[in-house]
Amino acid sequence: MGIEIERRFLVENEDWKSQVILSEAFSQAYLNSNVDEWATRVRIIDNKKAYITLKSSLNGLINHEFEYSIPLKDAIELIKLSKYKITKTRYQLKINKKNWVVDLFDESNFSLKIAEIELNSESEEIQVPSWCGQEITGIKLLSNASLAKTPISQLSVKDRIKIKGS
């Protein structure tokens, strides 16, 4: 069974940029709209590699995740057919011997910056970099699947305040 344990944070400034070791362009789409069930994601990375992923949250911190390579032409077609899409640039960083990513979102999610780290266990201790702000682990409104359906630019003031107050 595929399990993903990750923590997510809003990015507060640009201090992370000096630690980038790789960047990739992501186009992704979701083939279903109910984010409370299994998400079916199609992803294209740098217009070269394509994947289909089945993902379901267990508790906000832990997800079931199954990912498979698919032909690029199939991914392009599936993304065209989907109503729920996001694009972002993913930056990979190595901090304190840990792999972090920072996602900079485009289009209607522009200006949103999210840092993520995958963990080996729920109890794993990490040093959160100073450029990380509010922890958003488990906030469904800011999951990629939710952002594809309701971009940050379309969130209500009430929802934006709820995120800041979480």
C-alpha positions in Angstrom: 0.0 0.0 0.0 1.3 3.5 -0.9 1.4 5.8 2.1 2.5 9.5 2.0 3.2 11.4 5.2 3.7 15.1 4.6 3.6 18.4 6.3 2.7 21.7 4.5 3.4 25.3 5.2 2.7 28.7 3.6 5.9 30.3 2.3 6.5 33.8 3.8 9.4 35.2 1.8 12.0 34.4 -0.9 14.8 33.2 1.4 14.4 29.6 0.2 15.5 30.5 -3.4 19.2 30.2 -2.6 18.7 26.5 -1.7 17.0 25.4 -4.9 18.7 22.3 -6.5 16.1 21.6 -9.3 12.9 23.2 -10.7 10.1 21.5 -12.7 7.0 22.7 -14.5 3.8 20.9 -13.4 0.5 20.7 -15.2 -2.1 18.7 -13.4 -5.8 18.0 -13.5 -8.3 16.1 -11.3 -10.8 13.8 -12.9 -13.2 13.9 -10.0 -14.6 16.8 -8.0 -15.3 15.4 -4.5 -12.2 16.1 -2.5 -13.5 14.2 0.5 -13.1 10.9 -1.4 -10.3 9.5 -3.6 -8.7 12.1 -5.8 -7.7 11.0 -9.3 -4.9 13.2 -10.5 -3.2 13.4 -13.9 0.2 15.1 -13.9 2.7 16.2 -16.6 6.2 17.2 -15.5 8.3 19.4 -17.8 6.2 18.2 -20.8 8.2 15.0 -20.7 6.8 12.6 -18.0 3.2 11.8 -17.1 1.6 10.1 -14.2 -1.8 9.2 -12.9 -2.3 9.2 -9.1 -5.0 7.9 -6.8 -4.9 9.7 -3.5 -7.0 9.7 -0.3 -6.5 11.4 3.0 -6.5 9.3 6.1 -6.1 12.2 8.7 -4.7 15.3 7.0 -1.1 14.2 7.7 -1.2 10.8 6.2 -2.5 9.9 2.7 -2.9 6.8 0.7 -1.1 7.4 -2.6 -0.7 5.2 -5.6 1.1 6.7 -8.6 1.7 5.2 -12.1 3.5 6.3 -15.2 1.2 6.8 -18.2 1.9 7.8 -21.8 2.3 11.5 -22.3 -0.3 11.7 -25.0 -2.9 10.1 -22.7 -2.1 12.6 -20.0 -2.4 15.5 -22.4 -5.9 14.2 -23.5 -7.0 13.6 -19.9 -5.9 17.1 -18.8 -7.8 18.6 -21.8 -11.0 16.7 -20.7 -10.8 17.8 -17.0 -12.5 20.9 -15.6 -10.2 21.0 -12.6 -6.6 22.1 -13.4 -3.6 23.7 -11.8 -0.2 24.7 -13.0 2.8 25.4 -10.8 6.5 25.3 -10.7 8.0 23.0 -8.2 11.4 23.8 -6.7 13.3 21.0 -4.9 15.6 21.9 -2.0 17.8 20.0 0.4 17.7 21.4 3.9 19.3 19.7 6.9 19.7 16.5 4.8 15.9 16.6 4.2 14.1 17.0 0.8 11.7 19.9 0.8 9.7 21.3 -2.2 8.3 24.7 -2.7 5.4 25.0 -5.1 4.7 28.4 -6.8 1.2 28.3 -8.3 0.2 30.0 -11.5 -3.0 31.4 -13.1 -5.9 31.7 -10.7 -3.8 30.4 -7.8 -1.0 32.9 -8.6 1.0 34.2 -5.6 0.3 31.1 -3.6 3.5 29.5 -2.3 3.4 26.2 -0.4 6.4 24.3 1.1 6.1 20.6 1.7 8.2 17.9 3.3 7.6 14.2 3.2 8.2 12.3 6.4 9.1 8.7 7.3 6.7 8.7 10.2 4.1 10.8 11.9 6.4 11.5 14.9 9.5 12.4 12.8 11.0 15.7 14.1 11.9 18.4 11.6 13.4 21.8 11.7 11.0 24.1 10.0 12.9 26.7 7.9 12.5 30.4 8.9 10.8 31.2 5.6 7.9 28.9 6.4 4.9 30.5 7.9 1.6 29.1 8.9 1.4 25.3 8.9 -1.5 24.2 6.6 -1.2 20.4 6.9 -4.7 19.0 6.7 -6.4 22.2 5.5 -8.5 20.9 2.6 -9.1 24.3 1.1 -5.4 24.4 0.3 -5.0 20.9 -1.1 -4.0 20.8 -4.8 -7.3 19.0 -5.6 -9.3 21.8 -3.8 -7.3 24.5 -5.5 -8.0 23.0 -8.9 -11.7 23.1 -8.2 -11.8 26.5 -6.2 -8.7 28.5 -6.8 -7.4 30.8 -4.1 -8.6 33.8 -6.1 -12.2 32.6 -5.7 -12.1 31.8 -2.0 -14.5 33.9 0.1 -13.2 36.4 2.6 -14.6 34.1 5.3 -12.5 31.1 4.0 -9.4 33.2 3.7 -9.8 34.4 7.3 -10.3 30.8 8.4 -7.0 29.8 6.8 -5.2 32.6 8.5 -6.8 31.7 11.8 -6.2 27.9 11.6 
